[in-house]
Amino acid sequence: MTKETNVEKTKAVLVKEVEQKFRLKKGTLDSLERANKETIVKLLSL
């Protein structure tokens, strides 16, 4: 059996996902890392 762990994504990883989703250049949203994590998750859900 494999042990399942609950790994939560960091804000940095979430920001990279937003950049990829909206096809932005890498580093465009670096300042977004200071935002609320919930805000970043909402952007990903668009």
C-alpha positions, 0 to 999 in steps of 0.5 A, a space after each residue: 500500500 502507498 501512503 497518501 499525503 495531502 500536499 498543498 500547493 504554494 502560492 508560487 506554484 499557483 502563480 505559475 499556473 495562472 501565468 500558464 493558463 492565461 499564456 503570460 510570460 514567466 514572471 509577469 505576475 510575480 507580485 501576485 505571490 503577495 496576494 491572498 491564496 484564495 484570490 489566486 485560486 479564484 483566478 485559476 477557476 476562471 
